[in-house]
Amino acid sequence: MFPEFLRIGNFVVYWYGIMVAAGVLTASLIFQKLAGKKGYKPELTSQIIFWAVLWGIVGGRALHVIVQFPYYYRNPFEIIFIRNGGLAAEGAIISGFIFLSIYSKIKNFNLPGTLDMLAVAIPLAQAMGRIGCFLNGCCYGKTTDFILGVRFPHLQMPAHPTQLYYAASHLFLFVLLIILYRRKLKEGMVFSSYIMGFALIRYLLDFLRGDLLTTRLGLYPTQVIAVFLFVMGGVWFLSAAQKPENAQTHGQEEKLPPGEGGEKDI
């Protein structure tokens, strides 16, 4: 593939990092625009983005290392080199969700509404990141004689370009979630739809992956996690759908008398 974007002597900038950064920036701008319309203060949106991205990287890398543990057990110093293997999206989602659940209590902002806005933006970032995977040559599929097969430098035969399959699927999910968001569903329904959509994409396309180790269940670890996420997303969706309309705050600032309610950022 073409992993290097720029090389000056020993200094190398990789396409994977460029595409991931571009995806994060694009998703951040979308979230800021949506949050601004909901009355979120710029300081709060910046804090949410910074910490969510940071914890997403930590969680994504941690899960990737766990999934590929035999390799990193033999090469422990490579754990810190993110460009080597990258991040596991499920780990980023789980760690980001845990962080936001805690941070929403600290900053007193509306968690379901915030997750809905983030859910709209994240699939586009994931699609761009997967293009980075393709250019980097990682996350490839099983060898195939299918017309869409791509010959990767380290493989003897053409393989499924699963990176591009992911990218196309996430772009479709991005469009779908925009439509759902504009329909002003009850808070939490867009985010739970994203979780289910992401889990379904991951579960189905991972059958074509050629670089993962299966579990005793005959599934890849990422697929097992995808099943868990799909179930949790379905439970969240049904719970959100059953909430009465007056329970929806839509992320708007509550009108509190001066001196009451502590810090309110929305």
Secondary structure as GFF3:
##gff-version 3
##sequence-region A 1 266
A	DSSP	beta_strand	4	8	.	.	.	ID=ss1
A	DSSP	beta_strand	11	14	.	.	.	ID=ss2
A	DSSP	alpha_helix	15	37	.	.	.	ID=ss3
A	DSSP	alpha_helix	42	67	.	.	.	ID=ss4
A	DSSP	alpha_helix	69	74	.	.	.	ID=ss5
A	DSSP	three_ten_helix	76	80	.	.	.	ID=ss6
A	DSSP	alpha_helix	89	107	.	.	.	ID=ss7
A	DSSP	alpha_helix	111	136	.	.	.	ID=ss8
A	DSSP	alpha_helix	162	182	.	.	.	ID=ss9
A	DSSP	alpha_helix	189	205	.	.	.	ID=ss10
A	DSSP	three_ten_helix	206	208	.	.	.	ID=ss11
A	DSSP	alpha_helix	221	241	.	.	.	ID=ss12
A	DSSP	three_ten_helix	245	247	.	.	.	ID=ss13
###
